[in-house]
């Protein structure tokens, strides 16, 4: 799986990172599509699956634009069953 690098200085000032638990097994193409879909939202700074723990996803977002429930709703809107675990 590819890793994305980006400069912290380019992130909005009010970013928060949360952990989302994916309650189903996703294949690599499904994980890639979910990450890409989340990345297309303004305010979601980064989304990635934890290496070797593909049921856990880290999502960093601008709290001025989204709440954790908004992020969870975006994940669930991709026909993926997920639960919010909490902040990192």
Backbone as JSON, one array per atom type, in Angstrom:
{
  "sequence": "XXXXXXXXXXXXXXXXXXXXXXXXXXXXXXXXXXXXXXXXXXXXXXXXXXXXXXXXXXXXXXXXXXXXXXXXXXXXXXXXXXXXXXXX",
  "N": [[0.84, -1.17, 0.0], [0.55, 2.22, -0.79], [2.18, 5.05, 0.68], [1.23, 8.25, 1.69], [2.78, 11.37, 1.61], [2.87, 14.52, 3.13], [3.17, 17.99, 3.84], [3.09, 19.19, 7.13], [2.79, 21.86, 7.63], [1.05, 22.78, 5.69], [-1.44, 22.05, 6.46], [-4.73, 22.8, 7.72], [-5.2, 24.96, 10.57], [-6.79, 23.95, 12.65], [-6.87, 21.01, 12.93], [-7.95, 17.66, 13.52], [-7.4, 14.3, 14.44], [-8.96, 11.21, 14.0], [-9.94, 7.84, 14.86], [-11.38, 5.38, 12.96], [-13.34, 2.51, 12.99], [-13.63, -0.05, 10.79], [-16.13, -2.25, 10.14], [-16.25, -4.44, 8.52], [-14.62, -6.72, 6.24], [-12.51, -5.32, 3.93], [-11.37, -5.39, 0.62], [-8.23, -4.63, -1.03], [-8.69, -2.86, -3.35], [-11.18, -1.74, -2.59], [-10.48, -0.44, -0.2], [-8.67, 1.44, -1.18], [-10.37, 2.94, -2.86], [-12.12, 4.01, -0.92], [-10.4, 5.64, 0.6], [-9.64, 7.46, -1.41], [-12.14, 8.59, -2.0], [-12.81, 9.88, 0.42], [-10.72, 11.69, 0.47], [-11.48, 13.48, -1.47], [-13.04, 15.38, -0.33], [-13.35, 18.67, 0.75], [-11.73, 19.84, 3.58], [-11.26, 17.38, 4.74], [-8.27, 16.28, 5.55], [-6.46, 14.13, 5.49], [-6.59, 10.6, 4.96], [-6.17, 7.29, 5.88], [-5.46, 3.78, 6.02], [-4.51, 1.8, 8.8], [-1.35, 0.27, 8.78], [-1.22, -3.22, 8.37], [-3.43, -3.49, 9.96], [-6.09, -3.42, 8.77], [-8.69, -2.89, 9.41], [-8.83, -0.6, 10.79], [-8.96, 2.86, 10.46], [-7.36, 5.94, 9.99], [-8.33, 9.24, 10.15], [-7.82, 12.52, 9.34], [-9.03, 15.72, 9.88], [-10.45, 19.01, 9.31], [-11.64, 20.65, 11.98], [-13.19, 22.9, 11.95], [-14.76, 22.67, 9.76], [-15.91, 20.12, 9.72], [-17.5, 17.68, 11.86], [-16.76, 14.89, 14.03], [-18.81, 13.09, 13.67], [-19.75, 13.87, 11.17], [-17.63, 13.05, 9.57], [-17.72, 10.27, 10.0], [-20.23, 9.78, 8.87], [-19.6, 10.32, 6.19], [-17.89, 8.17, 5.64], [-19.67, 6.01, 6.04], [-21.45, 6.6, 3.99], [-20.3, 5.54, 1.78], [-21.13, 2.99, 1.5], [-20.05, 1.4, 3.51], [-19.74, -0.25, 6.54], [-19.15, 1.23, 9.58], [-17.66, 2.39, 12.68], [-17.16, 4.98, 15.02], [-14.22, 5.29, 16.82], [-12.64, 7.09, 18.27], [-10.69, 10.06, 19.17], [-7.22, 10.42, 18.21]],
  "CA": [[0.0, 0.0, 0.0], [1.34, 3.44, -0.88], [2.06, 6.01, 1.77], [1.18, 9.63, 1.21], [3.52, 12.32, 2.42], [2.46, 15.9, 2.94], [3.75, 18.89, 4.82], [2.18, 19.57, 8.21], [2.55, 23.29, 7.55], [-0.03, 23.08, 4.75], [-2.71, 21.63, 7.04], [-5.45, 23.85, 8.45], [-4.77, 25.12, 11.96], [-7.65, 23.22, 13.57], [-7.09, 19.63, 12.49], [-8.11, 16.61, 14.52], [-7.31, 12.97, 13.85], [-9.8, 10.23, 14.66], [-9.84, 6.46, 14.44], [-12.67, 4.8, 12.54], [-13.27, 1.06, 12.9], [-14.41, -0.61, 9.67], [-16.65, -3.5, 10.71], [-16.27, -5.5, 7.51], [-13.35, -6.89, 5.55], [-12.45, -4.67, 2.62], [-10.22, -5.73, -0.22], [-7.37, -3.5, -1.34], [-9.35, -1.84, -4.2], [-12.21, -1.05, -1.81], [-9.8, 0.48, 0.72], [-8.12, 2.52, -2.01], [-11.5, 3.79, -3.27], [-12.61, 4.73, 0.24], [-9.42, 6.7, 0.89], [-9.76, 8.46, -2.47], [-13.42, 9.27, -1.84], [-12.69, 10.81, 1.55], [-9.77, 12.74, 0.1], [-12.12, 14.43, -2.38], [-13.84, 16.3, 0.47], [-12.64, 19.78, 1.37], [-11.79, 19.74, 5.03], [-10.63, 16.13, 5.15], [-6.87, 16.51, 5.22], [-5.81, 12.86, 5.18], [-7.27, 9.37, 5.35], [-5.33, 6.13, 5.58], [-5.65, 2.6, 6.85], [-3.33, 1.43, 9.59], [-0.65, -0.88, 8.2], [-1.48, -4.53, 8.96], [-4.7, -3.44, 10.71], [-6.92, -2.8, 7.75], [-10.01, -2.56, 9.94], [-8.71, 0.71, 11.44], [-8.66, 3.95, 9.53], [-7.07, 7.23, 10.59], [-8.83, 10.33, 9.32], [-7.51, 13.85, 9.86], [-9.98, 16.66, 9.27], [-10.53, 20.37, 9.84], [-12.8, 20.68, 12.88], [-14.02, 24.05, 11.63], [-15.64, 22.3, 8.65], [-16.57, 18.83, 9.98], [-17.46, 17.05, 13.18], [-16.42, 13.47, 13.89], [-20.0, 12.42, 13.13], [-19.78, 14.16, 9.74], [-16.63, 12.16, 8.94], [-18.29, 8.93, 10.05], [-21.3, 9.73, 7.86], [-18.96, 10.22, 4.87], [-17.44, 6.78, 5.49], [-20.85, 5.16, 5.87], [-22.1, 6.9, 2.71], [-19.62, 4.75, 0.76], [-21.62, 1.61, 1.69], [-19.12, 0.73, 4.41], [-20.18, -0.21, 7.93], [-18.06, 1.73, 10.4], [-17.96, 3.01, 13.97], [-16.17, 5.92, 15.5], [-13.55, 4.86, 18.04], [-12.33, 8.3, 19.02], [-9.52, 10.82, 18.72], [-5.91, 9.79, 18.37]],
  "C": [[0.89, 1.24, 0.0], [1.14, 4.3, 0.35], [2.09, 7.4, 1.18], [1.95, 10.51, 2.17], [2.99, 13.71, 2.11], [3.03, 16.73, 4.07], [2.71, 19.28, 5.86], [1.85, 21.05, 8.12], [1.4, 23.65, 6.62], [-1.4, 22.68, 5.29], [-3.4, 22.81, 7.71], [-5.05, 23.84, 9.93], [-5.54, 24.21, 12.92], [-7.92, 21.8, 13.1], [-7.15, 18.69, 13.69], [-7.99, 15.29, 13.78], [-8.14, 12.0, 14.68], [-9.52, 8.85, 14.1], [-11.24, 5.97, 14.13], [-12.45, 3.29, 12.39], [-14.2, 0.6, 11.78], [-14.85, -2.0, 10.1], [-16.76, -4.63, 9.7], [-14.91, -5.59, 6.86], [-13.42, -6.25, 4.18], [-11.21, -5.14, 1.88], [-9.44, -4.47, -0.55], [-8.03, -2.47, -2.26], [-10.44, -1.07, -3.46], [-11.58, -0.05, -0.84], [-9.26, 1.69, -0.04], [-9.23, 3.49, -2.44], [-12.06, 4.6, -2.12], [-11.69, 5.89, 0.6], [-9.54, 7.82, -0.14], [-11.05, 9.26, -2.32], [-13.38, 10.27, -0.69], [-11.77, 11.97, 1.21], [-10.36, 13.78, -0.83], [-12.99, 15.45, -1.65], [-12.96, 17.42, 1.0], [-12.8, 19.64, 2.87], [-11.29, 18.42, 5.56], [-9.2, 16.18, 4.62], [-6.18, 15.22, 4.79], [-6.68, 11.71, 5.66], [-6.38, 8.21, 4.95], [-5.69, 4.99, 6.51], [-4.36, 2.32, 7.6], [-2.66, 0.23, 8.95], [-0.89, -2.14, 9.04], [-2.72, -4.58, 9.85], [-5.72, -2.74, 9.83], [-8.35, -2.54, 8.19], [-10.01, -1.21, 10.65], [-8.27, 1.76, 10.44], [-8.42, 5.23, 10.34], [-7.55, 8.31, 9.63], [-8.52, 11.64, 10.03], [-8.37, 14.85, 9.12], [-9.92, 18.01, 9.97], [-11.8, 20.46, 10.69], [-13.69, 21.9, 12.66], [-15.03, 23.73, 10.52], [-16.46, 21.04, 8.92], [-16.56, 18.51, 11.46], [-17.06, 15.59, 12.95], [-17.6, 12.69, 13.31], [-20.15, 12.68, 11.63], [-18.82, 13.23, 8.99], [-17.17, 10.73, 8.9], [-19.4, 8.78, 9.01], [-20.72, 9.63, 6.45], [-18.47, 8.8, 4.61], [-18.63, 5.88, 5.23], [-21.56, 5.4, 4.54], [-21.46, 6.13, 1.56], [-19.99, 3.26, 0.87], [-20.63, 0.77, 2.48], [-19.68, 0.87, 5.82], [-19.0, 0.16, 8.8], [-18.57, 2.32, 11.69], [-16.82, 3.95, 14.33], [-15.56, 5.37, 16.78], [-13.19, 6.07, 18.88], [-11.11, 9.01, 18.47], [-8.24, 10.05, 18.96], [-5.2, 10.45, 19.52]]
}
